[in-house]
């Protein structure tokens, strides 16, 4: 879209710079100022034109047109033919030059309320003549082409905005659906506690998970917008990977308990990385949340970390759930998706906005994130992100 607008701007600038010399008539018929109106009239008829440039001392001095002749005939029906052209011509003569633009020439015509402009060279010689019809025809062609291009750009932009609005509505609907689901879990847990106060302790993990999901969803919605517009600051610190990930793993362990999912941590633990700890913790928690949600009961979710080339740091979170189809993988990190894409994501777990947050937060560090599926033994999926040694 931006490229289309730049093209239109260039076209507009080009139209404004069109030179009169490109559209003037170079075949100019002249008549001496001392010639008679009868002679001038014969030249007009002979060449089928409406005006003549009057020349005196080899320089343009005025213009005599059909209207000028008719005016003289009306004033002196019997003696007009022998009157000199000098007496009937329009003067002083308004001219333009070969370097003038069409816009400038149109301005001259409007300013002096005339219909024609002789065109002179830089040496003052007569090079041609241009009429208001010539100039308006050129301007009309350019404006018509510009209007067509502008309509195309506006139509494309309108369609894009409508599509964006529809996708945003899909996202809102899906978000509301997820919040309602979590509230239903809370309501069910409260009913269970009311019926069996003694066994209330058993439903506390469900309440914590539902509360965490709602909090994460609301916070992610806010931070996605802040990351997109650049208003979320990056607070960099040097932090040990173990110090950063252990609280997140403890929180994720509570999520995993109801399903009997084990968290398998591997790789480096004492590596120090430079990052925004809060953002990286939330990236990891989002990935673990999604992995646990789609992991089969009694299965394993892997968390692997390692230092790579050029001191970058890679983190991988893998599950053994369903395989994500290849056509769905490219859409996982988008904020807005087509309805069909949303349904695909729901089938394969996760509500998607958390992955958008992960992408934006990783990119805010100058890093990259990707998904691959299958993960191990032809099943599951893995999400891995890489942070540079020195985020900017």
C-alpha angles and dihedrals in degrees: 000000000000089000090053091052091049089051091052091049090051091049090051092050090047092050090051091052099050108131124232089226089068093060107028124109108249093191098084120175114215134191129195116251088236095056118107124252088244090060091046091050092052090053091050092051094042094054097033093234135134102225146023130211109237113223126202123176088354092300130103108260105169148324129263116198138180088263091055090052093048090049091054092047091053092048097045111016094177105036103033095098094064097045115110118253088237090071094054104036124108112247159207086055117234113207142174132206135239092255095057120108125237089248091055092048092050088051091053092051092050094045094053096031093234134135104217139042125196110222117224132196122236087265091056096253121140109259102168146306133260128197132205088250091057092049096044091048090055092046091048093052092050094045091048091052090046091050091052092050092045091050090051092051093045092048092050092047092047091051090048092051092047090050090048091050091050092050090048090053089050089052092050091048091050092046093050089048091054093048090050090050091053091047089052089055089051091049092049091048091050091050089051091050091049092052095042111023091171092058093045091109090067094063097047093093089055091051092048092049093048091047091048092050093052092046092047092048095051093044092047093051090054096043095046089061092044092050091048094053094040096242096120107092122223108232103196123201137163105247136168114247091229092052090049101045104036096073089047092050090049091053092045089050089064089053091049097049099080090055096040090238115162122216112222113198120194142161128039121359105169097051115124118222132185111231147112099283094203093054094044092048090054092047090054093044092050092050092047092047091054092043093051092046093058098033115108116247114276091015132122133256114202125216112189128176130183142163112245139191117311088021094284117151124229126200123187128191115189135179136187098228129114121325115256110229117245093243091057097048096076091054099051098095099043120114095214122035137179115264092253091052091052091053090050091053092049090053092052097041137261130067094248104227090093089060090052088053090049092052094048093045093048092046089048085063091048092252137122136238132195143169127223130187138219095040110184132357091001095301143088132023137258130210117200132180131189125208122199121240092245113028117205 
